[in-house]
Amino acid sequence: MSVTRKELNAISRRDFLKASGLSAGGLMIGVSLPASLLGSSHGADFQPNAFVYIAKNGDTTIWCGRCEMGQGISTALPAAVADELEADWARVKVLQGDANKKYGPQATGGSNSINQMLEPMRKAGAAGREMLVAAAAQRWNLPVDQCYAKLHAVYNKVDDRSLPYADLVESASKIPEPETPELKSRDQFRYIGKPLQRHDQADMVVGARVYGADSKVPGLKYAAISHVPVLGGKVKSFDKEAAMAMPGVIDVVLVPRFERAYGSVGGVAVVADNTWTAQQALQKLKIEFEAGENGSYNTAQYKQQLVRNVEAPAKKEFEKGSLEQAFEEASVRHKATYVGGHLSHSPMEPMASLVWVQDDKCEIWASTQDPAGIQETIGAYLERRPEDITVHVMASGGAFGRKFKCDYVQEAAACSKAVGAPVQLTWSREEDTQTGYYHSCSAQHIEASVDADGKVTGWLHRAAFPAIGSTFNPEVVQPTAGDLDAVTKHPYGVENMRVESGMAKAHTRIGWYRAVYAIFYGFAINVFTDELAHAAGVDTVQFLRNIYANNKDPEQQEQATRCRGVLDKAAEMSGWGKELPANHGLGIAVHHSFHSYVAMAVHVEVKGDDITVHRVDCAVDCGLVLNPDIATSQMEGAVVMGTGLALNTEISFEDGAVVNSNFHDYPVLRNSGTPAEINVAFINQETKPTGLGEPGVPTLAPALANAIFAASGKRYRSLPMQPG
């Protein structure tokens, strides 16, 4: 059911409107959120998630509770509301919702925003439409079914008269909100499934979009920080005399380690009149750090140990059938080990926030994926209730999982508290690179058997990587059974399988990175499958078709069918099997992640050590696509990001600290390396929408590796393939 007028008053409707710059009149509609989407931490069975406001002049404002970080969510979801509302998109203004329980869960990640929020927000729009139609029916003294809404107006079927929404707002606001509004059928969609310009496109073009680093308030001071370089280390000493002598420097602040998963690792910050002065003064600090227990961490040695851990028997996490028998009876057996390195999120906008800690309140402006997480962390740091922490969610200039964490906000809070003024802390690119929550490095060992009929009969999979759980609990020293679901539930349907986890203690902070574990699982499984197909003497596409066809697991039939669907589409798009020039190759990969299915075919040219990606054909099954333009951009971005992590990027540690410092030694993909042609096709759009932001990333690297093998005969089993 939708929120009632009484419940709206309970969340300070008047204050909400006042703060939003809206008049007290008009029609406000709450979005009903299923109880299943509300975590127990929210303390209620029901909370509104977003609001539609229709002013007396008919202008419409829609709040988006999820965070905009370039993925287009602040257009896609409000457009769905506008569609059901029969609103004229030209008269819709979209606002970002601040941190508030009334919006339901605001954490934006896991490619789940559309999947979770589409239906509730469609219902919000439909409720408004039905209330406006009912108001018009009352005005004309007609049955409701004799009236209908269309583009910001209500018409009647008797004489085709119309009333604009502006004329109906006041009377509509007195009509009870429907508990189960009727949703449009797909053939009635006006915006859903159609190309629609982003609501903020013009602002982005002229540089008017306000990001976290753009936030400003009167009396603002600016800060820069140098962090403890080794996880678990501390500041031993520092000399601030030279820094304090610089004009414009206000204070030097020791930021101790805050013992929470999202808290600061500790460091020293300079607060000044401007960012440049703060950064320059930071260079004059004479800081001594104490490394602590992780001071010997070396990634080159660590990955070697991971390989040893997966090439020997490890902890059994899953088993079915008889693997030994399958191996004994095999016509073909093959084994290989795959390795991947740490990755940095490296968003174009580094960590940035503005915090003003006062005696009676704390106000925050931040680029964030998790405003509730900021409330909890800063509330704990300041020993205040989370609900007393005001968080203004700013547009994020990239995030990719890094801005789920709020260490950078807690550090700004420490500076603001120290100087008694609002402080904007902006990390340098170097601090962003060297003080992260990194994607796990990993090692995976796979052995498989094929019988005389070409059927995969056995599959042994060992994986070792520092799990994300280690960031929350240091006692986690290897992947858990849940961390291995992507293997145990993979839609190959192999009847005889064993999955094991190897030891992998974390020595740095491990966090979510776009596509998360699917990156190394997708790489290992798809490259191994290509190897297995070659060992069996079968074309890779046909080999994959056979695998999916041989899957007899009743719980995996949908997965297998949809994987086969994107495989066939990508093969068709790429002209799989066509003759190519010398040194050219075509590779393919299929992966299921975040409830979506992606296949990519990559056309590559290899000359010595030079690898040129000419073309990528991408087939996607993510159910209903709300906005084809934005969805295509998402997949194109995934291809570019996937190409970069496949070829170039890796974070290395020596003596416990990150060796890389900036884009010169962590080379994210440049325009010159971008595939010349990217083609994207969406299929099977009759089903419920699933994930889109992440599923495209894991498929590129294995398809590229397979293409390189086809072109050159060289097999890459480690990422990146061209480090540096």
C-alpha positions, 0 to 999 in steps of 0.5 A: 500500500502507499503511504497515507496522508497521516504517515506523510505528516509523521515524516514532516511533510511540511519540512520536507517540502520546505527543504525541497523548495516546493510549495505546501500545495500540490499532490505528493505520492509515496512509493510503496516499498516491499518489506523484503527490500527493507533491511532490519536496520531500518526498523520498520515494515514499510517506508516510502522510498521516493516521492512524486510531487505535482505542483499546482501549475502541473510541474512535476518533481520526482525524487530518485533515492538511488545514487547517480554515478554515471549509470543513468539511474536518475533518468531510468527510474524517474522516467518509469514513474513519469510513464505510469503517471502519463507525465510530459517528460519535458515538465518533469524535474528530477531531484536526488534524494538525501539520506533518509529511511523514507527512501528505503535502501539507498545503497546503489550497487550490485546492479540491483537498482532497476531490478528492485525499484522498477515496480514500486516506482511504477506503482507510484506513478500509476497511483498518481495517474489514477488519483488524477483521473478520479478527480477529473471523473468527479469534476465531470460526474462521469464513471472513472472508466470513462476517463483516461490520462494522457501527457499531463492531462485527463480526457473523457471518452464521452465528448473528448474534453480534457483537463490539464493536471494543473486543474486537478491537483488540488482535488486529486490530493483529497482522493485516497491513494489506491493500494493496488494501482493498475500498471500499464501493459507493455504496449502502452509504454511511452518512455519505458523501453524507449530512447530518452535523453538523460535529464541531466545531459545539458548540465553535464555538457556545460559543466553545471552538474554538481559533484561531490568535489564541487560542493561549496558552503560559506566559510569553507576550508579545504583539506588534503591528507597523507595516509598510513601506507600499510594496512594496520600501520600508524603514524609514528611522528610528524613535524608540522612546523614548516607546514604551519608557517605557510600562509593560508594554512589553518591547522595540521590534524592527526587522523587516527585509525578508526576501527570500523570496516569503513573507517579511515586507515589513519593519516595526517591532514592539512586544513587550509584556505584552499586545496592547493595550499593544503596539498603543498603544505602536506609535502612539507610535513615530515611524517614517520610511519610504522608499518605493522604486521602487513609491512612485508606484503609483496604481491608477486610473492603472494600470488605465487603462494596462492598458486601453490595453494590451489595446485594442491588439495584444499578445503572441500566446499562442494561436491557432487557425483564421483569426480574420480570415476569421471577422471578415470573414464575420461577420453580427454583430461585437461588442467590449468591455473589462472591468476589475477592481480589487485585492481584499483577503482580509480574513478575520475573524481577521487574521494571527495566530501564536505563535512560540517560538524557542529555542536547540534548537527552534522551536515555532509555533502558527498559522492557516495553509493551508500548514504546510510553507511555514511550516517552509521559510520559518522554517527559512530565516530561522533557518538551521535545517532545516525539519523542526526547525520544529514547526508546530501547525496551528490552526483558521483564522477565514477564509483565502481564500488569504491564509494560504498566506503566512507573513510574519506567522509570520516576524515573530513569530519575529523578535520571539521571537528578539529577546526570548527568549520566546514571542511572539504577534503579531496584526495589526490590521485596518488592517495586515491590509488594508494589508499583503496579497497582493492579488488582481490588478487586471485588464483584458480586451478581447474581440471576437467574431463571429457568423454568419447562423445565430447561431453564434459563429465568432471570438473575440479575447481580450486580458488584462493583469493582474499575475500571481501569478508576479510574487511569486516572480519580479519579472521576470514582467511579464505573464500567461504562456500558462498564466495564460490557460488559462481562455480557451484551454480555455474550453468554448465551442469557438470554431473561430477564436480568438486569445489575447494577453497585455498588459504588467502589471508588479506593484507590490504583492504578488499572491497567491491569492484565493478563485477566483483568476483565475476571478473576472475571467475569469468576469466578462468572458466571461459579461458579454460573452456576454450582450452578444453574445446581445443583439447577435445578438437571441437569448435568453441561455440559448438563446444559451449552449445553442447555443454548447455544442451547437456545440462540436465539440472532442472534448476539450471535450465533457464540459465543454460537456455539464456546462456545459449541465447546470448552465445548464438547471438554474439556468434551471429553478430561476429560472423563466427567461423569466417576466414580472417587475415593472418595474425587476426583471431576471434574469441568468444566468452559467455558469463552469467552474473547479477542475474544477467547473461552476456556473451562477447566475441572479440576480434583482435590482431596480434603483431609480436607483443602488440595487441589491437582490439578491432571489434567487440560484438556483445549480446546481452540478456538482462530482461526489459531494458528501460532506456536502450541508449543508456543501456548501450552506453553501460555495455560500451563502458563495460567493454572499455573497462574490461579491455583496460583491466585485461591488458594493463591495470594491476595494483602491486604491493611491496613492503606492505604499500602500494607501488603504483601512484597515478595513471602513468603506472596504473594505466587505465585504458586510453582512447587509443586503446579503445576497441574501434567498433563495439556492437551491442544487442539486447535480446529476450526483453519480455522478462523482468529486468535484471542487472546491467551495470556490472555483467558486461565487465567479466566477459571481455577479458576471456574473450580477448584472451581466447582471440589472442590464442586464435590469432597467435597461438599464445595462451594467456592465463594471467591478468593483466596480459600486458602489465604496465 
